[in-house]
Amino acid sequence: WLLVGVLALVLGLVWLLAETYTITGPMVCALIVSVVAMPLVRMLDRHMPRALAAALVLLAIAAVSVLIAVIVVAGITGQNAELSAQAAAGVDRLQSRLQSAGVDSSSASGAASTVKSAAPQIISTLTHGIVHGITGLASILFGMSLAALGTFFLLKDGPGMRDWVDGH
């Protein structure tokens, strides 16, 4: 019966976390970022108020995150032609393998020409879809703002929270 009870408890916790993921996901992210950034806040805390140190570290984390996102998107959009060329080379290899497997050459070349003509459009659609999809999702912005708020308060009040938990 102990095993059944433990299994029921685990299933209940999984269900609860799934139902509250909108809040628990960003807060877990905030907790991880706060644990990693706490030494920097502790170092800055010697020279300025803790709230200011937490705000500066949070702004630095946000700036680095935006910089990484810009670099990734620029890298994808900047290599659009190279990705198309590699896709075309892959289609040529696929066509030769289809022909060696016994598919007639007209069917294989028709499939290859269809894929070659669609590959640049697919890559362009993927790139624009990623860029416009990220900017259009309100739930991601909500989660990021909740994670930022949680990170700030965990960085600012983390030692006090730990003392309170240790005391109880």
BELFENZI-V710369 format. One line per field, one symbol per residue. psi: psi as a letter, one per 30 degrees, with the letter a starting at -180 (. if undefined). burial: + if it has 24 or more other C-alpha atoms within 12 Angstrom, else -. A space follows every 50 residues. Layout:
# BELFENZI-V710369
psi: ???
burial: ???
This chain:
# BELFENZI-V710369
psi: feeeeeeeeeeeeeeeeefgfeeeeeeeeeeeeeeefeeeeeefffflke eeeeeeeeeeeeeeeeeeeeeeeeeeefgeeeeeeeeeeeeeeeeeeeef fgkleeeeeeeeeeeeffeeeeeeeeeeeeefeeffjfeeeeeeeeeeee eeeeeegeeeeeeeeef.
burial: ----------------------+-+++++++-++--++-+++-------+ +-++++++--+---------------+--+--++--++--+---+----- -------+---+--++--++--+---+---------------++-+++++ ++++++++----------
